[in-house]
């Protein structure tokens, strides 16, 4: 049973008790109605390091294994959430996102983690909040489609939700002083970018701030299911020739920064 179903069931029992008792206590009825409208937030991190902090801070009520994925249902900062480590890559991320919606009735999706910084103003540890996401490795330009355009879809970019963007921006308070915050496009592909030439092409083609391997897949699933989403990424490398070594040294700090933003976001929901 999903977290939302449990909440709805509890509300139903409480309401029945009040009706049978002939009790019309207005404040408590209002509180029950508020709970009924409470949204379930699905949070996806590709790697263990990208969910560890959130998992350690949340109150886990139930752990559910579906296939190779483990879903943690509970509360974080007073907000019902379902947390999952999707694994790396677009198919893994899309699968986890759809399960969150179909099996756990998530109303909102947040994708968190680290990324390669490709915008010239971006430094290690900086935060990027997605305004939209795009598949940089989708290429049917031979058929006159634009780079990143999925043939016959009515959009090339998957727009992030404005309210979630604003909450994420507010959530960047109290980050380390060295961290700058940006809002902009995020490019996704099933490639770890470790080439300055390739990074420059992605930046110039899509005006992207960071490049990673899951965000647009989550965005596409959210778009198809007509629910809001946002991607929060912290730059763990520069997507250049030394990217793998840089990421290894900085991934934990970057993951800490993106996790902080999500926890602050949940306080405002």
Beta strands, then each sheet from edge to edge (+ up, - down):
strand 1: 41-45
strand 2: 59-66
strand 3: 69-76
strand 4: 79-85
strand 5: 108-117
strand 6: 127-135
strand 7: 158-159
strand 8: 181-188
strand 9: 208-212
strand 10: 228-237
sheet 1: 2+ 3- 4+ 1+ 5+ 9- 8- 6- 7+
sheet 2: 2+ 3- 4+ 1+ 5+ 10+
end
